[in-house]
């Protein structure tokens, strides 16, 4: 396992890696990266990938530490390509989750030589009406410094009803221990989502693409995955019935399917 960073301009981009296999998997997390980066968390983050580390090397990247106002999803993708180049990751299967999936779309469009296969999980090609309402609300909560409201609302829009009934009581408690000192990174990331729109360039994604979604996604709505599927030539779509935006946490076979696809077995 490794906790590392690469220099991007005048700042750093943190990553964790685990495994020593020849096959490379690059993971790009969602908006939560704006609240807490992967810095120093290799041991905590490797668990979902533990059965695949003989054949794979997994890299999980945060966005760079210092993000300018107006930083775009497209610029995030350019910085991601630069980070991969500096680490010697010529080509990889790329898993983008939520906002990370938006960055992954741009990476495949703008830097196709870096992306061998693409997995887009619970993401969208633009800030649709549902996403805009959710993200705008979270921006307001962050500006008020109401971290409990931010975490509770995120969870309510993320998890299935069954999961919420079991775990809802935990969210206010966990929020009290996870509040960041500042919301600057979160706000830059969130505002980038509101400006994102790749719909007119989806046809440029030429690599094999798997789209994974939940049928009850309260963050993005139910049409985003179908819009991706219709826009990306030859893409495959699989929807987890009864799950929402947190399908990547709740679906027991999620990582099995990601790695099978990356290996060309699905």
Backbone as CSV, one residue per row, in Angstrom:
resi,resn,N_x,N_y,N_z,CA_x,CA_y,CA_z,C_x,C_y,C_z
1,UNK,0.846,-1.198,0.000,0.000,0.000,0.000,0.879,1.245,0.000
2,UNK,0.358,2.287,-0.625,1.132,3.520,-0.697,0.221,4.722,-0.540
3,UNK,0.670,5.688,0.243,0.073,7.012,0.299,1.043,7.958,-0.392
4,UNK,0.613,8.567,-1.479,1.536,9.380,-2.241,0.908,10.659,-2.758
5,UNK,1.702,11.427,-3.479,1.201,12.650,-4.120,2.048,12.952,-5.337
6,UNK,1.470,13.702,-6.252,2.196,14.242,-7.395,2.036,15.754,-7.376
7,UNK,3.023,16.430,-7.906,2.973,17.888,-7.972,2.264,18.312,-9.253
8,UNK,1.248,19.139,-9.098,0.503,19.700,-10.226,0.576,21.213,-10.088
9,UNK,1.385,21.851,-10.921,1.568,23.297,-10.794,2.203,23.636,-9.463
10,UNK,1.529,24.497,-8.723,2.069,24.936,-7.431,1.421,24.212,-6.256
11,UNK,0.810,23.067,-6.510,0.124,22.350,-5.437,0.333,20.843,-5.605
12,UNK,-0.326,20.068,-4.754,-0.181,18.614,-4.780,-1.520,17.937,-5.032
13,UNK,-1.451,16.786,-5.677,-2.611,15.921,-5.831,-2.292,14.622,-5.095
14,UNK,-3.100,14.293,-4.102,-2.858,13.101,-3.303,-3.527,11.884,-3.926
15,UNK,-2.892,10.736,-3.720,-3.465,9.482,-4.179,-3.074,8.380,-3.206
16,UNK,-3.797,7.287,-3.258,-3.409,6.059,-2.575,-3.351,4.965,-3.618
17,UNK,-2.515,3.964,-3.372,-2.454,2.833,-4.294,-2.256,1.557,-3.499
18,UNK,-2.748,0.475,-4.069,-2.595,-0.828,-3.449,-2.640,-1.895,-4.532
19,UNK,-1.923,-2.995,-4.276,-1.806,-4.065,-5.257,-0.558,-3.903,-6.099
20,UNK,-0.165,-5.011,-6.750,1.040,-4.982,-7.578,0.803,-5.631,-8.938
21,UNK,-0.454,-5.786,-9.308,-0.761,-6.442,-10.570,-0.458,-5.577,-11.774
22,UNK,-0.379,-6.222,-12.930,-0.075,-5.502,-14.166,-1.248,-4.655,-14.653
23,UNK,-2.475,-5.039,-14.295,-3.649,-4.312,-14.759,-3.884,-3.108,-13.855
24,UNK,-4.081,-1.962,-14.448,-4.221,-0.717,-13.698,-5.680,-0.280,-13.656
25,UNK,-6.127,0.083,-12.444,-7.463,0.648,-12.248,-7.309,1.996,-11.555
26,UNK,-7.802,3.038,-12.181,-7.799,4.391,-11.613,-9.208,4.710,-11.138
27,UNK,-9.339,5.111,-9.876,-10.636,5.403,-9.274,-10.720,6.891,-8.962
28,UNK,-11.801,7.515,-9.408,-12.042,8.944,-9.175,-13.298,9.096,-8.336
29,UNK,-13.160,9.537,-7.084,-14.316,9.615,-6.180,-15.202,10.819,-6.464
30,UNK,-16.310,10.891,-5.729,-17.313,11.915,-5.957,-17.092,13.192,-5.176
31,UNK,-18.172,13.924,-4.977,-18.119,15.247,-4.370,-17.606,15.216,-2.927
32,UNK,-17.715,14.090,-2.259,-17.212,13.992,-0.891,-15.717,14.279,-0.816
33,UNK,-15.009,14.146,-1.936,-13.590,14.474,-1.968,-13.342,15.950,-1.650
34,UNK,-14.357,16.773,-1.846,-14.230,18.177,-1.486,-14.220,18.410,0.005
35,UNK,-14.691,17.437,0.777,-14.708,17.549,2.238,-13.504,16.888,2.876
36,UNK,-13.036,15.781,2.316,-11.890,15.057,2.863,-11.210,14.302,1.738
37,UNK,-9.915,14.517,1.556,-9.171,13.861,0.487,-8.753,12.452,0.924
38,UNK,-8.113,11.738,0.006,-7.640,10.381,0.304,-6.303,10.384,1.031
39,UNK,-5.745,11.530,1.296,-4.408,11.641,1.892,-4.278,10.755,3.132
40,UNK,-3.296,9.838,3.105,-2.998,8.994,4.240,-3.991,7.881,4.516
41,UNK,-4.897,7.586,3.582,-5.996,6.664,3.873,-5.930,5.348,3.107
42,UNK,-4.751,4.962,2.649,-4.635,3.728,1.867,-5.186,2.531,2.624
43,UNK,-4.850,2.411,3.891,-5.294,1.263,4.677,-6.817,1.233,4.807
44,UNK,-7.434,2.408,4.934,-8.882,2.475,5.102,-9.633,2.233,3.798
45,UNK,-8.997,2.492,2.658,-9.706,2.478,1.388,-9.501,1.213,0.559
46,UNK,-8.566,0.353,0.928,-8.247,-0.783,0.072,-9.267,-1.909,0.165
47,UNK,-10.082,-1.964,1.229,-10.879,-3.145,1.540,-11.765,-3.634,0.394
48,UNK,-12.520,-2.763,-0.328,-13.383,-3.296,-1.403,-12.608,-3.972,-2.534
49,UNK,-11.299,-3.674,-2.627,-10.492,-4.197,-3.730,-9.588,-5.360,-3.304
50,UNK,-9.702,-5.799,-2.062,-8.716,-6.705,-1.474,-8.562,-8.016,-2.239
51,UNK,-9.645,-8.503,-2.885,-9.589,-9.790,-3.566,-8.983,-9.699,-4.967
52,UNK,-8.678,-8.490,-5.407,-8.237,-8.304,-6.787,-6.783,-7.850,-6.888
53,UNK,-6.098,-7.739,-5.756,-4.816,-7.039,-5.747,-3.657,-7.884,-6.255
54,UNK,-3.870,-9.165,-6.482,-2.820,-9.973,-7.095,-2.659,-9.620,-8.568
55,UNK,-3.777,-9.330,-9.228,-3.749,-9.061,-10.668,-3.825,-7.581,-11.010
56,UNK,-4.190,-6.748,-10.025,-4.424,-5.335,-10.317,-3.611,-4.426,-9.400
57,UNK,-3.306,-3.258,-9.907,-2.837,-2.149,-9.084,-3.902,-1.067,-9.154
58,UNK,-4.424,-0.703,-8.004,-5.504,0.276,-7.918,-4.938,1.604,-7.441
59,UNK,-5.290,2.668,-8.130,-4.937,4.029,-7.739,-6.224,4.805,-7.502
60,UNK,-6.345,5.434,-6.348,-7.481,6.309,-6.081,-6.952,7.726,-5.878
61,UNK,-7.472,8.663,-6.657,-6.970,10.031,-6.670,-7.968,11.005,-6.056
62,UNK,-7.445,11.976,-5.325,-8.213,13.165,-4.974,-8.000,14.228,-6.038
63,UNK,-8.837,15.242,-6.018,-8.535,16.432,-6.787,-7.343,17.137,-6.125
64,UNK,-6.696,18.029,-6.853,-5.525,18.693,-6.294,-5.918,19.553,-5.094
65,UNK,-4.953,19.806,-4.217,-5.236,20.495,-2.960,-5.746,21.914,-3.175
66,UNK,-4.998,22.716,-3.905,-5.373,24.118,-4.130,-6.103,24.215,-5.459
67,UNK,-7.398,24.470,-5.375,-8.217,24.557,-6.580,-8.677,25.998,-6.770
68,UNK,-8.410,26.576,-7.940,-8.799,27.969,-8.150,-10.310,28.118,-8.271
69,UNK,-10.806,29.284,-7.968,-12.214,29.575,-8.219,-12.486,29.432,-9.713
70,UNK,-13.609,28.810,-10.038,-13.928,28.593,-11.445,-13.285,27.357,-12.044
71,UNK,-12.639,26.559,-11.225,-12.032,25.293,-11.664,-13.118,24.398,-12.247
72,UNK,-12.892,23.903,-13.444,-13.929,23.168,-14.164,-13.681,21.655,-14.137
73,UNK,-14.715,20.912,-14.451,-14.579,19.464,-14.587,-13.550,19.136,-15.672
74,UNK,-13.562,19.894,-16.756,-12.612,19.666,-17.842,-11.176,19.868,-17.366
75,UNK,-10.940,20.914,-16.570,-9.597,21.165,-16.036,-9.185,20.072,-15.053
76,UNK,-10.150,19.569,-14.292,-9.857,18.443,-13.392,-9.398,17.231,-14.188
77,UNK,-10.038,16.972,-15.326,-9.646,15.854,-16.179,-8.249,16.052,-16.739
78,UNK,-7.926,17.278,-17.140,-6.585,17.561,-17.658,-5.533,17.322,-16.572
79,UNK,-5.821,17.755,-15.348,-4.881,17.534,-14.253,-4.763,16.048,-13.933
80,UNK,-5.862,15.308,-14.053,-5.814,13.869,-13.814,-4.927,13.181,-14.846
81,UNK,-5.036,13.574,-16.096,-4.187,12.994,-17.148,-2.722,13.285,-16.862
82,UNK,-2.424,14.488,-16.398,-1.050,14.852,-16.065,-0.531,14.016,-14.902
83,UNK,-1.368,13.816,-13.892,-0.964,12.994,-12.748,-0.668,11.560,-13.189
84,UNK,-1.495,11.002,-14.046,-1.264,9.645,-14.540,0.049,9.566,-15.314
85,UNK,0.291,10.570,-16.137,1.549,10.594,-16.895,2.746,10.603,-15.956
86,UNK,2.697,11.404,-14.928,3.840,11.537,-14.021,4.053,10.290,-13.177
87,UNK,3.001,9.494,-12.999,3.143,8.238,-12.265,3.426,7.062,-13.196
88,UNK,3.542,7.323,-14.486,3.828,6.263,-15.435,2.644,5.357,-15.726
89,UNK,1.417,5.867,-15.511,0.208,5.101,-15.825,-0.186,5.441,-17.259
90,UNK,0.310,4.658,-18.194,0.070,4.976,-19.605,-1.396,4.827,-19.973
91,UNK,-1.976,3.680,-19.620,-3.388,3.407,-19.893,-3.965,2.647,-18.712
92,UNK,-5.233,2.875,-18.435,-5.859,2.226,-17.290,-7.342,2.083,-17.538
93,UNK,-7.938,1.149,-16.830,-9.384,1.154,-16.677,-9.697,2.255,-15.673
94,UNK,-10.670,3.084,-15.972,-11.010,4.218,-15.110,-12.417,4.043,-14.582
95,UNK,-12.541,4.066,-13.256,-13.834,4.036,-12.573,-14.099,5.424,-12.012
96,UNK,-15.134,6.074,-12.506,-15.525,7.383,-11.998,-16.873,7.285,-11.313
97,UNK,-16.917,7.734,-10.060,-18.128,7.651,-9.254,-18.710,9.049,-9.054
98,UNK,-19.966,9.248,-9.449,-20.670,10.518,-9.248,-19.902,11.663,-9.908
99,UNK,-19.440,12.669,-9.156,-18.654,13.720,-9.803,-17.401,13.143,-10.453
100,UNK,-16.830,12.106,-9.828,-15.686,11.445,-10.452,-16.028,10.874,-11.809
101,UNK,-17.290,10.467,-12.002,-17.726,9.988,-13.304,-17.788,11.100,-14.341
102,UNK,-18.085,12.306,-13.895,-18.055,13.452,-14.803,-16.622,13.723,-15.260
103,UNK,-15.686,13.673,-14.307,-14.278,13.849,-14.652,-13.827,12.734,-15.583
104,UNK,-14.270,11.507,-15.314,-13.890,10.369,-16.149,-14.398,10.522,-17.576
105,UNK,-15.605,11.044,-17.743,-16.113,11.304,-19.099,-15.182,12.244,-19.842
106,UNK,-14.801,13.329,-19.190,-13.912,14.304,-19.834,-12.531,13.721,-20.088
107,UNK,-12.056,12.871,-19.182,-10.760,12.224,-19.385,-10.794,11.361,-20.639
108,UNK,-11.879,10.600,-20.818,-12.000,9.739,-21.996,-12.159,10.548,-23.280
109,UNK,-12.770,11.711,-23.182,-12.966,12.571,-24.355,-11.693,13.330,-24.698
110,UNK,-11.065,13.929,-23.701,-9.932,14.833,-23.920,-8.588,14.100,-23.954
111,UNK,-8.515,12.941,-23.306,-7.253,12.195,-23.230,-7.520,10.711,-23.462
112,UNK,-8.049,10.356,-24.629,-8.463,8.968,-24.874,-7.314,7.975,-24.784
113,UNK,-6.097,8.430,-24.993,-4.950,7.529,-24.915,-4.716,7.002,-23.503
114,UNK,-5.302,7.650,-22.494,-5.118,7.246,-21.096,-6.162,6.216,-20.633
115,UNK,-7.264,6.101,-21.362,-8.400,5.312,-20.873,-8.598,4.080,-21.747
116,UNK,-8.314,2.922,-21.172,-8.494,1.658,-21.895,-9.946,1.209,-21.844
117,UNK,-10.536,1.269,-20.657,-11.941,0.954,-20.440,-12.491,1.939,-19.422
118,UNK,-13.802,2.160,-19.461,-14.405,3.206,-18.651,-15.627,2.663,-17.925
119,UNK,-15.663,2.877,-16.612,-16.844,2.539,-15.822,-17.392,3.832,-15.230
120,UNK,-18.623,4.153,-15.574,-19.282,5.361,-15.090,-20.360,4.951,-14.101
121,UNK,-20.138,5.241,-12.831,-21.043,4.793,-11.775,-21.809,5.964,-11.190
122,UNK,-23.124,5.816,-11.111,-24.045,6.805,-10.541,-23.627,8.229,-10.907
123,UNK,-23.555,8.481,-12.200,-23.121,9.788,-12.681,-24.033,10.261,-13.804
124,UNK,-23.726,11.436,-14.335,-24.588,12.070,-15.327,-23.744,12.839,-16.330
125,UNK,-24.285,13.114,-17.520,-23.530,13.880,-18.506,-23.662,15.388,-18.334
126,UNK,-24.506,15.804,-17.380,-24.677,17.234,-17.115,-25.378,17.394,-15.768
127,UNK,-25.448,18.629,-15.319,-26.181,18.922,-14.083,-27.654,19.051,-14.431
128,UNK,-28.349,17.930,-14.399,-29.769,17.962,-14.722,-30.563,18.623,-13.581
129,UNK,-31.859,18.697,-13.749,-32.685,19.414,-12.782,-32.571,18.817,-11.379
130,UNK,-32.571,17.503,-11.280,-32.469,16.854,-9.968,-31.118,17.124,-9.333
131,UNK,-30.045,16.958,-10.111,-28.702,17.198,-9.597,-28.512,18.659,-9.204
132,UNK,-29.047,19.561,-10.029,-28.891,20.992,-9.737,-29.570,21.356,-8.420
133,UNK,-30.749,20.796,-8.172,-31.448,21.090,-6.925,-30.675,20.551,-5.730
134,UNK,-30.170,19.310,-5.853,-29.425,18.701,-4.746,-28.146,19.469,-4.451
135,UNK,-27.348,19.730,-5.472,-26.047,20.378,-5.271,-26.221,21.816,-4.813
136,UNK,-27.192,22.526,-5.361,-27.431,23.907,-4.922,-27.820,23.948,-3.449
137,UNK,-28.622,22.981,-3.019,-28.981,22.908,-1.611,-27.771,22.649,-0.734
138,UNK,-26.875,21.765,-1.177,-25.674,21.471,-0.397,-24.744,22.680,-0.333
139,UNK,-24.680,23.434,-1.406,-23.877,24.662,-1.383,-24.419,25.615,-0.329
140,UNK,-25.724,25.790,-0.272,-26.334,26.669,0.727,-26.024,26.188,2.144
141,UNK,-26.105,24.884,2.371,-25.815,24.340,3.699,-24.354,24.560,4.080
142,UNK,-23.443,24.385,3.108,-22.032,24.616,3.372,-21.755,26.082,3.686
143,UNK,-22.387,26.976,2.951,-22.193,28.406,3.198,-22.694,28.808,4.585
144,UNK,-23.718,28.104,5.075,-24.219,28.354,6.432,-23.386,27.642,7.496
145,UNK,-22.517,26.743,7.056,-21.738,25.954,8.000,-22.542,24.903,8.718
146,UNK,-23.673,24.506,8.142,-24.557,23.525,8.771,-24.172,22.128,8.293
147,UNK,-23.152,21.564,8.934,-22.613,20.289,8.471,-23.565,19.127,8.739
148,UNK,-24.284,19.191,9.833,-25.247,18.126,10.122,-26.301,18.065,9.026
149,UNK,-26.852,19.207,8.651,-27.847,19.233,7.585,-27.261,18.728,6.270
150,UNK,-26.029,19.109,5.969,-25.370,18.692,4.735,-25.215,17.172,4.687
151,UNK,-24.731,16.583,5.774,-24.510,15.142,5.806,-25.828,14.364,5.802
152,UNK,-26.806,14.846,6.530,-28.093,14.148,6.584,-28.783,14.201,5.231
153,UNK,-28.786,15.374,4.594,-29.452,15.496,3.301,-28.738,14.671,2.239
154,UNK,-27.409,14.649,2.283,-26.650,13.820,1.347,-27.041,12.360,1.499
155,UNK,-27.102,11.888,2.743,-27.455,10.485,2.991,-28.876,10.172,2.538
156,UNK,-29.804,11.069,2.812,-31.197,10.841,2.420,-31.335,10.721,0.914
157,UNK,-30.505,11.443,0.166,-30.566,11.405,-1.292,-29.708,10.288,-1.875
158,UNK,-28.967,9.593,-1.022,-27.983,8.630,-1.507,-28.413,7.180,-1.336
159,UNK,-28.969,6.848,-0.188,-29.151,5.447,0.163,-30.580,4.957,-0.084
160,UNK,-30.697,3.637,-0.133,-32.004,3.011,-0.294,-32.817,3.164,0.982
161,UNK,-34.135,2.971,0.850,-35.011,3.070,2.007,-34.639,2.087,3.098
162,UNK,-34.290,0.860,2.709,-33.927,-0.157,3.695,-32.680,0.251,4.465
163,UNK,-31.698,0.782,3.753,-30.460,1.212,4.405,-30.740,2.380,5.350
164,UNK,-31.567,3.314,4.916,-31.876,4.481,5.744,-32.622,4.088,7.008
165,UNK,-33.555,3.174,6.887,-34.298,2.747,8.076,-33.386,2.143,9.134
166,UNK,-32.342,1.516,8.688,-31.411,0.862,9.609,-30.365,1.828,10.164
167,UNK,-29.941,2.791,9.353,-28.766,3.591,9.707,-29.009,5.088,9.842
168,UNK,-30.223,5.548,9.634,-30.491,6.983,9.634,-30.030,7.667,10.920
169,UNK,-30.171,6.991,12.033,-29.816,7.586,13.325,-28.327,7.931,13.431
170,UNK,-27.491,7.266,12.606,-26.050,7.477,12.689,-25.573,8.776,12.055
171,UNK,-26.314,9.271,11.052,-25.795,10.359,10.241,-25.549,11.657,11.021
172,UNK,-26.476,12.112,11.858,-26.181,13.328,12.641,-24.991,13.144,13.570
173,UNK,-24.838,11.948,14.110,-23.715,11.677,15.001,-22.394,11.723,14.246
174,UNK,-22.337,11.042,13.097,-21.108,11.042,12.304,-20.750,12.431,11.812
175,UNK,-21.763,13.230,11.506,-21.512,14.576,10.999,-20.738,15.423,11.993
176,UNK,-20.976,15.195,13.255,-20.308,16.004,14.285,-18.809,15.737,14.346
177,UNK,-18.369,14.598,13.797,-16.949,14.254,13.839,-16.253,14.432,12.495
178,UNK,-16.981,14.896,11.488,-16.400,14.983,10.139,-16.422,16.398,9.561
179,UNK,-16.798,17.375,10.339,-16.895,18.734,9.812,-15.514,19.279,9.465
180,UNK,-15.316,19.737,8.234,-14.014,20.301,7.858,-13.834,21.697,8.447
181,UNK,-12.577,22.141,8.489,-12.303,23.487,8.990,-12.862,24.547,8.042
182,UNK,-12.799,24.244,6.752,-13.286,25.167,5.735,-14.008,24.362,4.648
183,UNK,-14.879,25.033,3.920,-15.621,24.388,2.843,-15.142,24.830,1.456
184,UNK,-13.966,25.452,1.388,-13.504,26.012,0.117,-13.448,24.957,-0.991
185,UNK,-12.812,23.813,-0.716,-12.669,22.772,-1.733,-14.030,22.195,-2.118
186,UNK,-14.875,22.013,-1.138,-16.210,21.486,-1.416,-16.972,22.423,-2.344
187,UNK,-16.911,23.701,-2.079,-17.659,24.674,-2.871,-17.143,24.750,-4.306
188,UNK,-15.823,24.698,-4.485,-15.265,24.717,-5.835,-15.727,23.483,-6.609
189,UNK,-15.658,22.316,-5.965,-16.105,21.083,-6.608,-17.598,21.141,-6.948
190,UNK,-18.404,21.580,-5.994,-19.853,21.613,-6.199,-20.235,22.566,-7.325
191,UNK,-19.621,23.732,-7.350,-19.945,24.712,-8.405,-19.497,24.213,-9.771
192,UNK,-18.436,23.407,-9.812,-18.009,22.826,-11.088,-19.070,21.883,-11.635
193,UNK,-19.737,21.159,-10.760,-20.816,20.264,-11.201,-21.924,21.063,-11.878
194,UNK,-22.283,22.202,-11.301,-23.380,23.001,-11.843,-23.076,23.530,-13.243
195,UNK,-21.796,23.676,-13.584,-21.417,24.192,-14.905,-21.147,23.089,-15.920
196,UNK,-21.190,21.838,-15.481,-20.762,20.730,-16.329,-21.835,20.329,-17.336
197,UNK,-21.415,20.103,-18.576,-22.321,19.586,-19.601,-21.490,18.959,-20.722
198,UNK,-21.485,17.640,-20.784,-20.715,16.930,-21.807,-21.614,16.252,-22.832
199,UNK,-22.891,16.580,-22.839,-23.837,15.849,-23.672,-23.485,15.894,-25.152
200,UNK,-22.962,17.022,-25.634,-22.678,17.129,-27.056,-21.357,16.474,-27.455
201,UNK,-20.636,15.873,-26.475,-19.360,15.232,-26.787,-19.324,13.749,-26.393
202,UNK,-20.443,13.222,-25.914,-20.456,11.831,-25.482,-20.084,10.870,-26.603
203,UNK,-20.450,11.190,-27.826,-20.161,10.306,-28.954,-18.672,10.164,-29.216
204,UNK,-17.861,11.044,-28.618,-16.415,10.960,-28.784,-15.778,9.909,-27.876
205,UNK,-16.535,9.382,-26.937,-15.999,8.333,-26.065,-15.988,7.030,-26.847
206,UNK,-14.783,6.555,-27.169,-14.635,5.419,-28.069,-14.260,4.125,-27.358
207,UNK,-13.864,4.199,-26.099,-13.433,2.990,-25.393,-14.648,2.216,-24.887
208,UNK,-14.497,0.922,-24.615,-15.598,0.160,-24.009,-16.047,0.821,-22.713
209,UNK,-17.355,0.977,-22.544,-17.894,1.731,-21.411,-19.037,0.973,-20.754
210,UNK,-18.953,0.869,-19.430,-20.015,0.270,-18.627,-20.609,1.346,-17.735
211,UNK,-21.920,1.483,-17.760,-22.634,2.454,-16.933,-23.397,1.703,-15.863
212,UNK,-23.154,2.047,-14.601,-23.825,1.413,-13.468,-24.623,2.471,-12.723
213,UNK,-25.871,2.159,-12.409,-26.747,3.151,-11.796,-27.719,2.478,-10.840
214,UNK,-28.392,3.298,-10.035,-29.451,2.822,-9.162,-30.793,3.330,-9.658
215,UNK,-31.823,2.521,-9.522,-33.135,2.896,-10.040,-33.812,3.981,-9.220
216,UNK,-33.310,4.237,-8.000,-33.945,5.209,-7.113,-32.951,6.300,-6.722
217,UNK,-32.230,6.836,-7.702,-31.176,7.809,-7.424,-31.779,9.172,-7.094
218,UNK,-31.719,9.549,-5.825,-32.267,10.827,-5.393,-31.351,12.002,-5.624
219,UNK,-30.115,11.743,-6.065,-29.165,12.814,-6.342,-29.187,13.231,-7.800
220,UNK,-29.320,12.245,-8.693,-29.259,12.523,-10.128,-30.561,12.273,-10.864
221,UNK,-31.512,11.622,-10.212,-32.723,11.231,-10.901,-32.528,9.924,-11.644
222,UNK,-33.539,9.510,-12.370,-33.528,8.191,-13.004,-33.169,8.213,-14.487
223,UNK,-33.060,9.391,-15.094,-32.841,9.453,-16.540,-31.383,9.647,-16.930
224,UNK,-30.527,10.068,-15.989,-29.144,10.402,-16.326,-28.409,9.213,-16.937
225,UNK,-28.573,8.035,-16.350,-27.859,6.865,-16.861,-28.310,6.515,-18.271
226,UNK,-29.582,6.689,-18.558,-30.098,6.384,-19.896,-29.580,7.399,-20.913
227,UNK,-29.414,8.632,-20.484,-28.856,9.645,-21.379,-27.402,9.329,-21.713
228,UNK,-26.648,8.878,-20.709,-25.273,8.444,-20.963,-25.252,7.267,-21.932
229,UNK,-26.112,6.302,-21.686,-26.144,5.087,-22.492,-26.473,5.398,-23.957
230,UNK,-27.434,6.274,-24.164,-27.816,6.612,-25.540,-26.765,7.477,-26.218
231,UNK,-25.965,8.195,-25.443,-24.978,9.096,-26.031,-23.622,8.482,-26.293
232,UNK,-23.272,7.404,-25.577,-21.949,6.791,-25.718,-22.074,5.549,-26.590
233,UNK,-21.498,5.565,-27.772,-21.669,4.433,-28.704,-21.187,3.115,-28.095
234,UNK,-22.014,2.085,-28.209,-21.628,0.752,-27.778,-21.567,0.542,-26.286
235,UNK,-22.016,1.517,-25.504,-21.939,1.380,-24.053,-22.946,0.351,-23.547
236,UNK,-22.643,-0.195,-22.366,-23.539,-1.132,-21.701,-24.081,-0.461,-20.443
237,UNK,-25.339,-0.704,-20.135,-25.994,-0.100,-18.972,-26.557,-1.188,-18.077
238,UNK,-26.297,-1.056,-16.774,-26.889,-1.957,-15.797,-27.413,-1.127,-14.633
239,UNK,-28.688,-1.336,-14.301,-29.344,-0.551,-13.253,-29.671,-1.464,-12.083
240,UNK,-29.246,-1.078,-10.895,-29.565,-1.821,-9.678,-30.951,-1.399,-9.189
241,UNK,-31.896,-2.312,-9.285,-33.256,-2.012,-8.876,-33.338,-1.840,-7.352
242,UNK,-34.013,-0.771,-6.948,-34.226,-0.517,-5.535,-33.090,0.200,-4.842
243,UNK,-31.972,0.403,-5.533,-30.851,1.125,-4.939,-30.786,2.529,-5.523
244,UNK,-30.047,3.383,-4.838,-29.955,4.773,-5.247,-28.542,5.185,-5.601
245,UNK,-28.211,6.420,-5.236,-26.907,6.974,-5.587,-25.772,6.238,-4.883
246,UNK,-26.070,5.569,-3.797,-25.060,4.804,-3.068,-24.971,3.359,-3.505
247,UNK,-25.365,3.052,-4.733,-25.323,1.661,-5.208,-23.923,1.085,-5.114
248,UNK,-22.908,1.920,-5.285,-21.527,1.424,-5.215,-21.150,0.984,-3.798
249,UNK,-21.897,1.418,-2.796,-21.687,0.935,-1.436,-22.623,-0.215,-1.087
250,UNK,-23.840,-0.171,-1.581,-24.854,-1.140,-1.166,-24.871,-2.428,-1.998
251,UNK,-24.538,-2.347,-3.272,-24.600,-3.532,-4.136,-23.405,-4.445,-3.847
252,UNK,-23.679,-5.669,-3.427,-22.605,-6.570,-3.012,-21.700,-6.989,-4.161
253,UNK,-22.215,-6.949,-5.391,-21.403,-7.384,-6.527,-20.791,-6.222,-7.301
254,UNK,-20.872,-5.008,-6.757,-20.440,-3.835,-7.517,-18.986,-3.965,-7.972
255,UNK,-18.081,-4.229,-7.052,-16.656,-4.273,-7.408,-16.315,-5.516,-8.216
256,UNK,-17.030,-6.620,-7.999,-16.852,-7.782,-8.865,-17.139,-7.409,-10.313
257,UNK,-18.189,-6.647,-10.527,-18.578,-6.284,-11.889,-17.595,-5.287,-12.496
258,UNK,-17.138,-4.345,-11.678,-16.160,-3.376,-12.176,-14.899,-4.088,-12.649
259,UNK,-14.364,-4.965,-11.822,-13.113,-5.636,-12.185,-13.321,-6.628,-13.323
260,UNK,-14.480,-7.297,-13.372,-14.758,-8.198,-14.499,-14.788,-7.416,-15.800
261,UNK,-15.398,-6.245,-15.780,-15.455,-5.413,-16.983,-14.055,-4.931,-17.369
262,UNK,-13.291,-4.499,-16.396,-11.943,-4.014,-16.671,-11.069,-5.111,-17.257
263,UNK,-11.336,-6.353,-16.868,-10.568,-7.495,-17.384,-11.136,-8.027,-18.690
264,UNK,-12.235,-7.425,-19.168,-12.843,-7.897,-20.405,-13.700,-9.114,-20.250
265,UNK,-14.118,-9.419,-18.992,-14.953,-10.600,-18.751,-16.431,-10.252,-18.699
266,UNK,-16.800,-8.993,-18.797,-18.212,-8.587,-18.818,-18.430,-7.582,-19.916
